[in-house]
Amino acid sequence: MASSEVRIVGGVVVTQNDQRRIIDDGEVAYDPLTGRITYVGEIRGLGGDIDAAGCVVLPGLTNGHTHSGMTPMRGYSDDGSLQGWLEAIREFEELMTYDDVRAGLRLALAEMIQTGTTSFADMFMWDATLLADVADAGMRVLASPAVFDYDAVGYPAANSGNGRDALDATERLATEFSSDPLVHIAFGPHAPYSCPPELLQDVARRAARLNLPVHIHLSETAREVDECRAAHGVTPIGLARRCGLFDNRVHVAHGVHATEQDCGILAAAGASVTHSPVSNLKLGAGIAPVAELLAAGVTVALGTDSVASNNSLDMFEEIKTGAIIHRGLHENPDVISAADVLDMATLHGASAIGCGASGRLVVGEAADIIVVSADTTRATPLTSPTSFLIYAANGQDVRDVVVAGRPLMRNRRLLTIDVAQARAQVAGTSARIRAQLAH
């Protein structure tokens, strides 16, 4: 044992490695200087730095799609039609100042850490200060500055820049953060219904020139698909291919109404898709064809979407929902296994967004580790640790979080963000903007 190692001992270790090995009384050790895992196996001896007895130790979770700055909109415009929701959220969003966005981001980071998420893909307003906030909090991010059209100003009260400015800013941020191990940049054209084909073609060329990924909403609703077919003769996924986006690495949000042909397009392009079951169900958008995507060979991640359409950033809710809705839809309990869904939240999610983590507990990989308490009534008896994680656990069970060998939460105490301050700021933002909109 190296003197610099930090040892997590005594828990049930769910490695998520190629053999899906589970170690009943195990140890995971890492070097805090390199941020890499140095040991995974049986307990090597007495002592240890973190006592994980009565806990499950697993890789940190990946949130494959969200909009972190939108936390002030939590609970706003619930239970309306999708179109009405979109209009209400856009009115709120246009009144958010830069400080509002920054406070919303900090609260989202706190919530994600507290519930076991260590990496996330995000489309919203981004600049160097906001990205530095993520790095300071200790999380990994694939950040995509949102673009709605060349002349559209996405966040007028926070930033006067239009879509052209956001595209140029994406290039600058990619250069500025090229050596940052936690921050990764992608182009973020919002969707084909908000970005014309010439803009998507422009993004395809820029992404190819800079070797950057693209993060985009595609085929989220049936209406979107119908309108795209009427205007362009193809589905949104087909239009993205026509515009050359799939000549690059593409990460698709939703794909709820992807056709069989679309699944083939995504698989051939090596694209990934984030399944956000709770958000899609809440908004009445539908249920993504995850079984068909997996059968086609598409990498599928799990995501929460924003709290405006979900109300929570707890990935354990997505894991359970994602495991059960397809069984009900297909009337077949074998259509998607529990292990498949845990993979989506860990190793497949990490692969999809590509932020330097592997989603596995393997020697030499990044030390992104969470410790989940299993000393509750809903974890007793602990017949199967994976069953507990998928069907019974929730974010409140997360006790410790480590990213790249840096502790972000210990014994449920967040170490990198002032949660009380973030909550107060976001509550103030929400009250102010709701009052503005009421007049």
Legacy VTK file of the C-alpha trace (Angstrom):
# vtk DataFile Version 3.0
C-alpha trace
ASCII
DATASET POLYDATA
POINTS 439 float
0.000 0.000 0.000
1.384 3.384 -1.021
1.565 6.033 1.697
-0.319 8.542 -0.471
-3.309 6.257 -0.989
-6.751 7.064 0.365
-8.504 3.787 1.220
-12.277 3.260 1.204
-12.806 0.013 3.090
-15.545 -2.342 4.198
-18.331 -1.648 1.738
-19.930 -3.711 -0.995
-18.060 -2.601 -4.107
-20.002 -2.470 -7.381
-17.167 -2.103 -9.870
-19.114 -1.757 -13.142
-16.063 -3.301 -14.812
-16.285 -5.603 -17.836
-17.232 -8.560 -15.635
-19.635 -6.461 -13.516
-17.709 -7.731 -10.502
-19.222 -7.160 -7.067
-16.982 -7.471 -3.998
-18.948 -8.100 -0.816
-16.380 -6.812 1.672
-14.124 -4.742 -0.496
-11.709 -1.878 -0.752
-11.193 0.895 -3.286
-8.085 3.042 -2.994
-6.944 6.074 -4.939
-4.048 8.482 -5.147
-5.281 12.015 -4.410
-2.284 13.486 -6.246
-2.932 11.767 -9.554
-6.688 11.424 -9.082
-6.472 7.776 -10.212
-7.678 4.533 -8.678
-4.792 2.450 -7.347
-6.559 -0.615 -5.984
-9.912 -2.432 -6.255
-10.384 -5.743 -4.471
-10.687 -7.470 -1.126
-9.701 -5.532 1.980
-5.919 -5.582 2.230
-5.616 -5.070 5.947
-6.648 -3.090 8.985
-7.276 0.595 8.947
-8.502 2.706 6.108
-9.368 6.350 5.604
-13.081 6.051 4.824
-15.134 3.396 6.611
-17.735 2.148 4.119
-19.176 -0.621 6.290
-22.923 -0.817 5.699
-22.550 1.031 2.387
-22.319 0.365 -1.328
-19.340 1.844 -3.199
-19.733 2.502 -6.922
-18.625 4.831 -9.713
-20.016 8.357 -9.682
-23.176 8.827 -11.749
-23.326 10.709 -15.055
-26.218 13.033 -15.891
-26.294 12.875 -19.683
-28.484 15.924 -20.284
-29.585 18.902 -18.212
-29.811 22.708 -18.117
-28.284 23.630 -14.770
-28.942 27.362 -14.870
-32.687 26.705 -14.862
-32.965 25.742 -11.187
-34.864 28.982 -10.347
-37.703 27.608 -12.532
-38.262 24.530 -10.364
-42.001 24.057 -9.896
-42.901 26.871 -12.279
-45.553 26.111 -14.913
-46.138 22.550 -13.742
-48.887 20.381 -15.220
-49.670 22.438 -18.310
-49.479 21.485 -21.949
-46.022 21.111 -23.434
-46.437 24.141 -25.674
-47.763 26.228 -22.809
-44.893 25.070 -20.637
-42.341 26.053 -23.278
-43.817 29.537 -23.592
-43.972 30.088 -19.836
-40.442 28.850 -19.266
-39.105 31.031 -22.058
-40.742 34.125 -20.507
-39.103 33.314 -17.176
-35.734 32.551 -18.771
-35.613 35.890 -20.587
-35.812 37.741 -17.242
-32.902 35.914 -15.604
-29.830 38.056 -15.005
-26.256 36.800 -15.144
-26.173 36.525 -11.352
-29.422 34.546 -11.474
-27.897 32.061 -13.915
-24.740 31.757 -11.851
-26.670 31.151 -8.630
-28.869 28.622 -10.405
-25.791 26.764 -11.612
-24.291 26.628 -8.118
-27.488 25.220 -6.655
-27.650 22.595 -9.412
-24.043 21.613 -8.754
-24.818 21.230 -5.060
-27.873 19.085 -5.756
-26.015 16.868 -8.198
-23.102 16.298 -5.830
-25.427 15.598 -2.906
-27.250 12.952 -4.952
-24.181 11.214 -6.361
-23.697 12.778 -9.803
-20.076 13.482 -10.666
-20.278 14.304 -14.423
-22.946 16.052 -16.478
-23.702 17.304 -19.977
-25.318 20.719 -20.016
-26.786 23.074 -22.615
-27.358 26.633 -21.428
-25.513 29.941 -21.253
-21.809 29.318 -20.599
-18.720 31.478 -20.206
-15.328 31.184 -18.532
-16.600 32.272 -15.105
-19.431 29.725 -15.071
-17.095 26.973 -16.206
-14.643 27.931 -13.476
-17.498 27.579 -10.979
-17.970 23.977 -12.095
-14.260 23.252 -11.775
-14.178 24.914 -8.340
-17.089 22.731 -7.238
-15.090 19.717 -8.436
-17.469 18.249 -11.025
-16.885 17.230 -14.638
-18.922 18.937 -17.360
-19.541 18.776 -21.082
-20.758 22.353 -21.514
-22.637 23.423 -24.644
-23.376 27.134 -25.081
-26.940 27.132 -26.400
-27.656 28.555 -29.849
-31.243 29.278 -30.968
-30.567 30.977 -34.331
-27.935 33.317 -35.692
-29.664 36.497 -34.537
-31.570 35.125 -31.543
-30.459 36.435 -28.138
-30.955 33.483 -25.846
-30.606 35.154 -22.463
-31.214 38.895 -22.981
-31.099 39.937 -19.313
-27.909 37.938 -18.694
-25.952 38.276 -21.926
-26.606 40.425 -24.987
-24.852 37.980 -27.315
-26.753 36.330 -30.144
-26.333 32.941 -31.787
-23.333 34.024 -33.846
-21.647 35.238 -30.670
-22.404 31.930 -28.928
-20.847 29.934 -31.764
-17.698 32.061 -31.644
-17.631 31.868 -27.848
-17.801 28.077 -28.052
-14.601 28.073 -30.088
-12.853 30.418 -27.633
-13.920 28.390 -24.603
-12.721 25.176 -26.217
-9.285 26.720 -26.624
-9.223 28.283 -23.160
-10.193 25.053 -21.375
-8.417 22.600 -23.664
-6.067 21.478 -20.894
-8.630 21.419 -18.069
-9.308 17.804 -17.026
-12.795 18.613 -15.716
-14.192 21.009 -18.339
-15.026 19.931 -21.878
-16.809 21.967 -24.541
-19.344 21.064 -27.224
-21.341 23.018 -29.766
-24.945 23.421 -28.633
-27.389 24.095 -31.473
-30.674 23.847 -29.604
-32.779 21.882 -32.098
-33.723 21.822 -35.797
-36.974 23.663 -35.017
-35.011 26.608 -33.542
-31.862 26.450 -35.707
-32.204 26.602 -39.517
-30.363 24.094 -41.726
-27.666 26.599 -42.691
-26.787 27.060 -39.005
-26.631 23.288 -38.474
-24.328 23.040 -41.510
-22.167 25.792 -40.028
-21.957 23.895 -36.721
-21.006 20.713 -38.578
-18.105 22.509 -40.292
-16.905 24.186 -37.104
-17.091 20.953 -35.110
-15.090 19.113 -37.766
-12.449 21.832 -37.893
-11.983 21.883 -34.103
-12.746 18.205 -33.400
-15.480 19.168 -30.943
-18.658 17.222 -30.209
-22.179 18.487 -30.822
-24.976 18.340 -28.232
-28.485 18.817 -29.687
-32.161 18.096 -28.955
-33.648 15.790 -31.596
-37.105 14.211 -31.992
-38.300 15.076 -28.506
-41.985 15.354 -29.465
-44.285 13.957 -32.134
-45.177 17.510 -33.163
-41.507 18.306 -33.759
-41.144 15.259 -36.006
-44.323 16.022 -37.958
-43.368 19.654 -38.532
-39.843 18.706 -39.608
-41.184 16.175 -42.102
-43.611 18.761 -43.474
-40.890 21.393 -43.851
-37.916 19.258 -44.897
-39.234 15.837 -45.906
-37.256 14.019 -43.204
-37.269 13.533 -39.440
-35.134 15.818 -37.239
-32.526 13.047 -37.050
-32.610 12.719 -40.824
-32.220 16.485 -41.176
-29.239 16.475 -38.809
-27.614 13.848 -41.026
-28.388 15.844 -44.165
-26.732 18.897 -42.604
-23.554 16.931 -41.868
-23.792 16.937 -38.085
-23.194 13.192 -37.883
-19.813 13.573 -39.528
-18.848 14.601 -35.986
-19.383 13.165 -32.518
-23.024 13.900 -31.700
-24.770 13.561 -28.355
-28.550 13.600 -28.771
-30.968 14.706 -26.087
-34.185 12.674 -25.926
-34.794 10.930 -29.282
-38.246 10.102 -27.913
-39.776 9.724 -31.365
-36.810 8.214 -33.176
-37.967 5.853 -35.923
-36.401 2.520 -36.773
-34.533 4.271 -39.598
-33.411 6.977 -37.171
-31.998 4.343 -34.811
-29.950 3.013 -37.713
-28.693 6.505 -38.570
-27.600 7.099 -34.973
-25.890 3.722 -34.728
-24.033 4.152 -38.033
-22.808 7.575 -36.944
-21.640 6.376 -33.543
-23.922 8.945 -31.925
-25.104 8.677 -28.331
-28.545 9.426 -26.909
-29.604 10.541 -23.445
-32.831 9.023 -22.189
-34.612 11.379 -19.741
-37.626 9.305 -18.695
-38.955 11.448 -15.847
-38.912 14.697 -17.821
-40.390 13.077 -20.919
-43.185 11.519 -18.870
-43.932 14.699 -16.931
-44.232 16.772 -20.108
-46.238 14.100 -21.888
-43.635 13.879 -24.640
-43.661 10.087 -24.740
-41.250 7.258 -24.017
-38.031 6.888 -25.970
-37.488 3.621 -27.902
-34.596 2.606 -25.683
-34.863 -1.120 -26.396
-34.698 -0.386 -30.120
-31.784 2.026 -29.697
-29.841 -0.544 -27.681
-30.629 -3.282 -30.193
-29.295 -1.051 -32.978
-26.040 -0.559 -31.060
-26.552 3.037 -29.919
-24.864 4.148 -26.683
-27.638 5.290 -24.350
-27.075 7.479 -21.302
-29.538 8.621 -18.636
-30.314 12.230 -17.801
-32.673 14.361 -15.754
-33.199 17.278 -18.157
-33.725 20.523 -16.228
-35.580 20.907 -12.935
-38.100 23.025 -14.863
-39.324 19.836 -16.520
-38.356 17.313 -13.863
-38.166 19.158 -10.518
-35.215 17.003 -9.404
-31.637 16.290 -10.413
-31.624 12.953 -8.573
-30.287 10.369 -11.017
-31.566 7.512 -8.867
-35.091 8.524 -9.911
-34.052 8.194 -13.545
-32.462 4.800 -12.895
-35.609 3.310 -11.362
-37.980 4.935 -13.853
-35.778 3.950 -16.770
-35.711 0.368 -15.554
-39.462 -0.091 -15.226
-41.305 1.990 -17.825
-40.057 -0.020 -20.788
-41.144 -3.257 -19.159
-44.639 -1.862 -18.820
-44.624 -0.404 -22.313
-43.537 -3.684 -23.893
-45.346 -5.887 -21.360
-42.076 -7.753 -21.064
-39.822 -7.731 -17.975
-36.869 -8.909 -20.070
-36.870 -6.033 -22.572
-34.304 -4.017 -20.552
-32.358 -5.458 -17.663
-31.620 -3.633 -14.439
-27.930 -3.962 -15.242
-28.504 -2.173 -18.564
-29.973 0.837 -16.783
-27.195 1.025 -14.191
-24.745 0.937 -17.104
-26.536 3.912 -18.674
-26.022 5.923 -15.494
-22.347 4.989 -15.143
-20.064 3.606 -17.843
-22.310 4.294 -20.860
-23.087 7.792 -19.647
-19.399 8.477 -19.130
-18.642 7.178 -22.627
-21.430 9.285 -24.141
-20.309 12.648 -22.789
-16.566 11.981 -22.702
-15.421 14.074 -19.767
-12.417 12.028 -18.673
-14.223 9.508 -16.478
-14.881 5.858 -17.332
-17.879 5.118 -15.108
-15.997 2.076 -13.736
-13.968 1.278 -10.642
-10.823 -0.008 -12.327
-7.161 0.534 -11.431
-5.737 3.404 -13.456
-9.121 5.008 -14.166
-10.245 8.350 -12.722
-11.163 8.197 -9.052
-14.789 9.295 -9.415
-16.414 7.373 -6.565
-19.574 7.579 -4.498
-20.445 5.839 -1.239
-24.149 5.098 -0.768
-25.503 4.240 2.663
-27.353 0.926 2.865
-28.277 1.084 6.554
-31.887 2.133 5.960
-35.117 0.154 6.147
-35.485 0.174 2.346
-32.033 -1.399 2.012
-32.806 -4.224 4.419
-32.170 -7.010 3.677
-29.435 -6.168 1.188
-30.180 -9.212 -0.929
-28.604 -7.626 -3.994
-26.646 -4.358 -3.996
-27.561 -3.660 -7.618
-31.251 -4.264 -6.888
-30.999 -1.782 -4.026
-29.295 0.822 -6.218
-31.793 0.480 -9.046
-35.119 -0.019 -7.271
-34.823 1.351 -3.726
-32.011 3.870 -3.330
-32.421 7.604 -3.735
-30.091 10.560 -3.707
-30.475 11.100 0.013
-28.645 7.820 0.569
-25.418 9.229 -0.914
-22.898 9.791 1.861
-19.529 10.497 0.225
-18.495 11.812 -3.186
-15.007 11.909 -4.712
-14.097 13.257 -8.161
-10.606 12.901 -9.615
-9.380 12.014 -6.134
-10.821 15.179 -4.573
-13.473 14.791 -1.842
-16.559 16.870 -2.665
-18.805 15.507 0.089
-17.954 13.665 3.297
-20.565 12.212 5.628
-23.219 14.195 3.716
-21.398 17.504 4.290
-20.791 19.332 1.033
-17.224 20.633 0.957
-17.061 22.816 -2.157
-20.284 24.874 -2.269
-22.106 27.069 0.262
-25.502 25.407 -0.057
-27.371 27.839 2.205
-26.172 30.788 0.160
-27.067 29.108 -3.140
-30.554 28.216 -1.889
-31.207 31.753 -0.658
-30.071 33.308 -3.935
-32.177 30.987 -6.075
-35.239 31.426 -3.884
-34.824 35.187 -4.258
-34.489 34.916 -8.025
-37.625 32.822 -8.305
-39.705 35.149 -6.130
-38.555 38.258 -8.002
-39.209 36.903 -11.484
-42.551 35.337 -10.569
-43.622 38.732 -9.214
-42.511 40.411 -12.448
-44.451 37.929 -14.543
-47.582 38.340 -12.402
-47.881 42.016 -13.384
LINES 1 440
439 0 1 2 3 4 5 6 7 8 9 10 11 12 13 14 15 16 17 18 19 20 21 22 23 24 25 26 27 28 29 30 31 32 33 34 35 36 37 38 39 40 41 42 43 44 45 46 47 48 49 50 51 52 53 54 55 56 57 58 59 60 61 62 63 64 65 66 67 68 69 70 71 72 73 74 75 76 77 78 79 80 81 82 83 84 85 86 87 88 89 90 91 92 93 94 95 96 97 98 99 100 101 102 103 104 105 106 107 108 109 110 111 112 113 114 115 116 117 118 119 120 121 122 123 124 125 126 127 128 129 130 131 132 133 134 135 136 137 138 139 140 141 142 143 144 145 146 147 148 149 150 151 152 153 154 155 156 157 158 159 160 161 162 163 164 165 166 167 168 169 170 171 172 173 174 175 176 177 178 179 180 181 182 183 184 185 186 187 188 189 190 191 192 193 194 195 196 197 198 199 200 201 202 203 204 205 206 207 208 209 210 211 212 213 214 215 216 217 218 219 220 221 222 223 224 225 226 227 228 229 230 231 232 233 234 235 236 237 238 239 240 241 242 243 244 245 246 247 248 249 250 251 252 253 254 255 256 257 258 259 260 261 262 263 264 265 266 267 268 269 270 271 272 273 274 275 276 277 278 279 280 281 282 283 284 285 286 287 288 289 290 291 292 293 294 295 296 297 298 299 300 301 302 303 304 305 306 307 308 309 310 311 312 313 314 315 316 317 318 319 320 321 322 323 324 325 326 327 328 329 330 331 332 333 334 335 336 337 338 339 340 341 342 343 344 345 346 347 348 349 350 351 352 353 354 355 356 357 358 359 360 361 362 363 364 365 366 367 368 369 370 371 372 373 374 375 376 377 378 379 380 381 382 383 384 385 386 387 388 389 390 391 392 393 394 395 396 397 398 399 400 401 402 403 404 405 406 407 408 409 410 411 412 413 414 415 416 417 418 419 420 421 422 423 424 425 426 427 428 429 430 431 432 433 434 435 436 437 438
